[in-house]
Amino acid sequence: MTGQPPCRFCERPLRHVFADLGETPLANSYLEPAQLNQIEPRFPLLAHVCEGCYLVQLQQFEAPGDIFGDYAYFSSFSESWLAHARSYCQEMLRRLSLKAPARIIEIASNDGYLLKNFLGRGFDILGIEPAVNVAIAARQAGVTTMTRFFDLKLAREMASQNKQADLLIANNVIAHVPDLNDFIRGINILLKPGGVCTLEFPHLLNLMQENQFDTIYHEHFSYFSFSTLFKIFTHHGLTLFDVETLPTHGGSLRVYARHTNVAQPAITHRVTQMRQKEAKFGLNRIGTYANFGKNIEKVRADLLVFLAQAKQQGKTVVGYGAPAKGNTLLNYCRISSDLISYTVDRSPHKQGRFLPGTRIPVLNPKKIQQTRPDYLLILPWNLKGEIMQQMKSIRSWGGKFVTPIPKLQIY
């Protein structure tokens, strides 16, 4: 025995550290006021990379039921995210020529923000969502939703009831899966012989190129390059036949999968191009991953210097947003309410609560107008354009926007 954890896919011992962000609480474990006198559990936020398949991954410290049982993230509170979902649905209707009563199933369907775009067209629509509170919101939006974790067992149950999918959607969920092999076996079972599965996920290449270490948190067990995911899907009898780049989450991929034993659709040239692009960057060499930890230290240093100087000059800095990525950033930098007095969020599910670890209060965005801060630190930097437009009124008193990733910038 080596004492090292095994790779989530190929089970090799994980000997190489990708990023060590210290010990932090779960990024979505927002605190109620009554919990402020309690000690928060913290877990190592330590990402390894496998020298065999190059899967970047965290160990599992909490059961998925503890993370997603009562979930604070509702997709419907971002206008740009809703627009992205509408665009996706229109593209699938066009590209796949879906006709009623085709069955469309989404894994981790959240509050129904995506599937509701397929309503009223005669499709057989089903969401699978483990978080009870989020699933209730989906049903209220008219989206039939099953409150279950998706796994091989559930896939077999559904397949035995002839409930396989013509279109199986697994957008922004695969990173959250602790048992990766079980999950992809389940996709193989639930997908009809001629069906198509799409997945969207943040691209590891962008994470490394743009210093996006704050997208590493305990709820994300794995971080994928296209080449690694291609290898994993191939192992489980599925072929990634196309790939597209997306601007979401700071740079994501949308991949299209089918059963390997089905000849069509044909593999596109974009598959080869993406694998070549990743190889050129060095994602097939273990040494490439070793340098990432050095880059994130500069982000921390620059942000702390900015906040200290602002405080020294009598300037006020508050946050915008309460995303999981912001909690990784703030906890890694050891920032608390003495440097950032509060943050705001449009989601009422987060307002009135406190950020995990840092104990920074989450307030209604109206607070910005009342306190007129000098700087607004945008924590969900991937929504920078949307937020700067929403909050442009801060310019009237000389307020400025700040983003910390990929490097500190003031607008």
N, C-alpha and C positions, 0 to 999 in steps of 0.2 A: 504493500500500500504506500502511495506517495503522500497521503494526507491532503492532496490538492483536489478541489472539486472537479467533477467530470464535465465535459462539454455537454450542453443541452441537446445537441444533435448527434455528434459522432462519439461522445463519451471518452475522448482523450482527456488526460489530466490537464487542467488549465494552469500553465506555468508562467504566463506572461500577463502583466498588469497593463491595462489600457488607460485607466484614469482612476485615481484615488481621491474621492471628494469628502473623506472623513465620515463621521457618524452623523446621520441626520434622521429626523422623524419622517414618516411617510408623507409624501408631497401633497396628498389630497386629504390629509387628516386635520381639517380645520377645527379650531377649538371653539366651544361655546364659552361664554363668560364664566360659567360655574366651573369650568375645567382649568382655569388659569392657576389655581393653587395645587394642581396635580403634576406629577412628574410625567413627561412624555417619553414613551419608548423610542429609542434611537437605534438605528441599525447601520452597519458599515455600507457606505455607498461606494463600492469597489467594483469596477468593471474590468473583466479579463478579456483576452482575445485568444481564441483557440489556434494553435499553430498548425492544425490539420485542415480545418474548414474555414478559418478566419471569421467565425461568428463571434462578435463582440457581445458580452452577456454579463448579467449580474447573477449572483446566487439568489435563491428564493428564501426570504426570511419570514414572510407573512403569507398565509393562505389567501387565495383570491377572494374567498368569501369575506374575509376581514377587510380587504381593500375595497371591494366593489359592492358590499352589501347595502350600504346607504351612501350613494355616490354624490359628490358635490358638483360634478361637471355635467352641465346641460348644454348640448350643442346649439340650441336655438337662440342663444344670446349673442351671437356674432353674425352681423349682417353679411360680411364677406364669406363666412362659412356656409350660410344658407344659400348664397348665390352659387358657391362652388357645388353644393349638392344639387341644385336645380340644373346646372350645366352638365353635371355627370349624368343625371337621369335622361336628359335630352340626347346626350351623346350615345348612351347605351341603346335607347330606342332606335336611333338612326343606324348605328353601327351593327347591332345584332338583329335588326328587323324583328323585334319582339312583337308577337301578336297574342291577343287574349285567346284563351285563358292561361297563358304561360305563367309558370310559378316563379316568383321572385322572392328570395329569402336573403335577409341581411343578418349577419352574425355581429353581435354587439351593436344593436340598432339604436341605442341611446333613447332619446325622447321622440323618435319617429321623424326627425328633421329631414331625413333623406327619403325614406319610403313614402312619405305623404305626397311626394311629387308623382308617384305612380297611381295614386288613388283615382277612382272614377273612370278607369280605362278598361275595366274588366279583367285585370290580372289577379291571380291568386297571390296575395301578398302576406308575408309573415316576417315579423321581427323576432330575433332571439336576443334577449337582454337580461343579464344577471342582476342588475341593480333594481330592487323593487320600486324605489321611489321614482326612478327615471322611467321604468316601464309603465307606471301608472300614467305619467304625463303623455307617453306615446299612445296609450289606449284612448286617452281623452282627446287626442288629435285624430282619432279614427283609424289608427294603425294597429291591426291585430298583433299582439306581442306575447310571446312565451317567456316567462321568467325562469330562465335556466342558464347555466354555463354550457357553452357548446364544447362537446368533446366527442370522442369516438362512440361512446355509449349512446349519446343522444342521436348521433348521425344514424346509427344502426336502427334505433327505434323508429326514426322518421322514415328511413328507407323501407323498413318492413311494412310501413303503412302507405307506401307509394307516394311519399311526400318529398321526392328528390327535386332539385332546383334546376330550372332552365338557366337562370341567372343567379349565381350565388355571390353575394357581396360581402367582403371581409375588409372593409376600409378602416385603417387605423386601429386594428385590433391585434394583429399578429405579434406586435412588440409586447403586448400584455399577457402573452400565453406562457405559463411556466413549463407545461409538458408539450413541447413543440411537435414532437413526432406524433403524439396522440392527436393533436389538433389537425395536422395535415392529413393523417389517415382519415379523420372524420370528414374533411373536405372531399377526399376521394370518394367516400361512400355517399355523401349527400348530393354530389354533383351528378346530374343525369349523364348518360353516355355521350350525348352530343351537346352538353351544357358548357357554359363558360363561367369561370370564377374570376372576379377582379379583386385585387388587393391594392390598397394604398398604404404607404408607410414612409416615414422620414428616411432619406437616403443617407447611409453612413458616410458616403463620399462628401456630401455637403456638411455633415456634422463635423468632419475633420477639417475640411477646407475653410469653414466659416467659424471655427472655434465654438460650436454650439454645444458645449459641455453641459449647459443647463437643461438640455433635453434628456439628460441621464437622471432617472429617478427610479425608486423601488418598484413602481407600478409598471415600468418598462423593463421587462426581463431580457430582451434581445434587441440588437441594433444591426440592421441588415445592409449589406451590399447586394447588388443585383446578382453578382456571380455566386455568392454564397447561397442566396435563396434559390437560384436556379439549380444548384447542386442538391439542395434539400428536397425540392419538389420532384426532381428527376428520380431521386431515391425512392420516393413514394408513388411513383407511377403517374406523375403529372408533369406536363410540359409548359413552361412559360414561353408563349409564342409571340408575345409583343410586350413592349415597355414604352412608357411615355414619362417625360419629366413634368413635374408640377411645381408651382411656386409655394404651395401650402406647407406650413410648418417649417419654413425656412429652406425648403427644397425637398420635395418628396418624389417618389416613383409611383406610377400606376402600372401594375403588371396584369397581364391576361393569361389565364391558365386553362388548359383543357386536359382531358385524359390522353396519356401518351399513345395509347393504342387506337386513337382516332386521328386520321391523317390531316384533317382540316379543323380550324384554319391553319394555313402554313406559317412557319416561323418567319418573322419579318427580319429585314436587314438591321432594324434598330436593336435587336437582341445581340447580334454580333458587335455592333458599334459600342453598345454599353459595356459589354465585357472587355472590349479592347480599351475603352476609356478608363475603366477601373484598373486594368492591368498596367496601363501607362502611369497612373498615379502611384502604383505600388501596393494595391490592396491584396496582391497575391504574394507579398513579402512580409514576414513578421516584423522586420526592422522598421517598416513604415509606421507601425502602430506605436512604437516605443516613444516617439517624439511628441505625441499628443499632450501628455501630461505637462510638459514644459510650457506649452502655449497658454494653458488655462491659468497658470499662475500670474501671468501678466494682466489678464482681464481682472482678476481679483485686486491686484495692486493698483491698477489705474482707477477702478471704481472707488476703492477706499480712499485714495488720495483726493479724488473729486469731492466725495462726501465730506471728508475732513476739512477741506478748504472752504467748501460752501458754508459749513457750520461756523468756521472761524470768521468768515466774512459776514455772519448774521443772515445768511440766505436760508430759505426753507426749501426742502426737497420732500416731495411726497410721491407715492407710487401710483401708477395706473395699472389695474388688473391684479388678479389674485390667481394666476395660473400655476400649475405644478412646476413649470420651468422656473418661474420666479422664486418659488420656495427652494429649489435646488441652489440657485444663484445666491440668495440671501443667506441661507444657512452655510454654504461653503465659504462665503465672505465674512461670516459672523456679524452680520448687520442686524441691528434691532431698532426699536422705536426711538432711540436717542439720536439716530442719524436720519431715519425716515419715519416721521411721526404717524403716518397712516397711509393706507392705499385705498383705492376705490375700485368697485367692480359693478357692472351692470346687472349681474345675476343676484336676485334677491336671496338665493340659496346660500350665498357667501356673505352677504351684508350682515353686520352685527356679530360676526364671528371674528376669529383671530388667526393669523397665519401660523402654521405649525413651526415650532422651534423659535422663531423670531418674535412671536407674540405681537406682531404689528396688527392693529385693528383694521378691519375691512369695512368701509363705509360706502354710502351712496355717492355716485359721482357729483351730486349737487354740492357736496362738501367743498369741491374745488372752487366753485364760485364764491363760497362764503369765506374761505381762508386765503385765497389768491396767492398760492405758492410761487416761488421764483422758478422752480424746476419741477417738471413732471417726468419721473423716471418710468419709461414704458417697459413693463416686465414681459408682456406678450409681444416681444419685438417683431414677431412674424406678422402681427396685425398693425404694424406701425402706421401705414398709410390711412387705414380706417380710423384709428384712434386720433391721429393728428387732425384729421378732418372733423371728427366729432368734437374735439376739445380745442378747436382753433381760437376760441374766445380768450384763451389765456394770453394770447398776443396783446390784448388790449391793455394789460397792466405790465407788459414786458416779460411775461413768462416764457420759458423755453422748454423744449422737449429734450430728453436724454435717452439714448439707447446704449446698453452695455455690451451687446454682441453684434458683430464679431470683435469689435473694439469700441471703446467709449467714444460716442459722438454726441455733440450738442447741436440742436437745430433751432 
